[in-house]
């Protein structure tokens, strides 16, 4: 049985609540984020802005899915569109009230300078966590926590996250 949060239907087991934590500018816990908070704010990740797409449960844990579409390279004659997806445990998603942005952890300082996706290292640290970028086929790239990549790339998880 699912619950409706905004325009999204989220399936969580009974007794489980949708929660993400908001932090004030000092890093102290301020309040719990709702699905509406996720919808109206953008996620800043690797100097890019991502829009909230949905919440999905994988292995009993809720994950927030954020998406972005951009051009592959401005230097090419006919740049292709690429689709970027960030999959983060919902518990990691925080609201940086000072910057009015969502982050995948407490803001620990500025991210690395923005670079083209093809020039990024496949594994990096951002917002206090190790992340891995993988190609997901035909111009799609997926950013997932490095320690959870195997579980999140399984066929069942890919289907649950809406990435199939």
N, C-alpha and C positions, 0 to 999 in steps of 0.2 A: 504494500500500500504506500503510495507516494504522497508527499505534501507539496503544495504549490507555493513557491516563493517568487513573487513577481510574476513573470511570464514563464518561469522555469519549473518543471516538475522534478522533484528530487526524491529519490527513493532511499529512505534510511530505515533500519530496523526499529521496531518499537522501543521507545525509551531513549533513542539517540537524538540529540539536538544538533541543528546546524549552528556551528560556532566558529568564529574567527575572532582574533583579538585585535583591538585598536590600541595603539600606543600614542601617548602625547609626545611632544617634541623632545622630552627628556628620556624617553625609552620606558617610562612607567606605564603600566597597564591602565588604560582609560575606560574602555567599554568593549562590549562584544559587537562585532560586525554582523550585520544582517545581509540577506541576499540583496536587499535594496542598496545597501552601502557598496556592495561589490558591483552592482549594475551602474551606479552613477559616478563611480571613481575609476580612474585608469591605473593599471599596474605599470610601474616603471621598472624595467628589467633590462640590463645591458644598454642603458641610455636610449631605450626605445619605449614607446607607450603601447600597451596591450589592452584590449577590451575584454571584459568578462564575457564568457560564452555560456558556461554551465558549471554545475557541481555534480560530480559523479562519485560513486563509492566503489573502491577497489580493495578487496581483501579486508572489508570491514572498516576502512578508513575513508573519510570524505576527502576528495581532491577538487581543487578549483582549476578550471581550464580557462585560459586566456588566449586570445588569438590576435594576429596582426597580419596584414597583407602589405607587401612593399615590392618595389622593383629590384631585380637582381643586381644590376649595376647601371649607374647612370652613364658610364663610359662606353657601353655597348651601343651599337647601331639600333638594335631591336631588343631592349632588355625584356626578360621574362618576368612575370609576376611570381613571387614566392610567398608561401604561406607559412608563418611562424606560429608555433603553439607552445605555450608554457603550461606545464602540468605541475602544480604545487600542492603539497598537503594543505588542506584548508587551515589547519592549526598554525601554519607558518605565515599565512597572509595577514599582514598588519597594515593599519592605516597610519601614515605619517601625517599627523594633523598639521604640522608646521608647513609642509610642502604640499598638502592636500593631494597625496598620492598613496596608492597601495604599494606595498613591498612584500617580498617573500622572506621576511624576517626583520628584526629591528634594524633601522638604518645605521650602518657602521661606517659611513663615510661615502664619498663619491665612488661610483662604479668606474671601471676602466672606460677609456674613451670609446665612443661608438666606432665600429668598423663594419665593413661589409660582412655578411654572414659567411661567405666563402673564405674570408681571411681570419675568422675567429678560430681559436684553438678548440679542439673537440671537447676538452674538459677544462673547467675553470672554476674559480670561486667567486660567488656573488652573494651579497646580503648574508654573509656568514655561513654559507652552505656550499658544498661541492656540487656542481652541475655538469651535465653532459649534454652536448648537442649531437643529435643523430639525424640522418636523412630518413625521411618517412615516405619517400617515393614521389616522383613527378613534381618537383618544386616545393615540397613540403619539408619543413624541419621541425624537430621536436626538442624542446628543452625539458629535461627531467632531472630530479635529484640523482646524482651518480650512484648512491648506495641503493636506490630503488629502481634503477633502470630495467633490470631483468624482469621484475614483477610488473612494471608498467608497460613493458613492450610485449607481454604475452598476448595471444589472440583474445583471451577473455577480457583482459584489462583494456586493450585497444577498443574492443566493442563497447565496453561499459563507459569509457571516456568519450565515445562518439568520434573516434579517430579512424574507424575502419572504412 
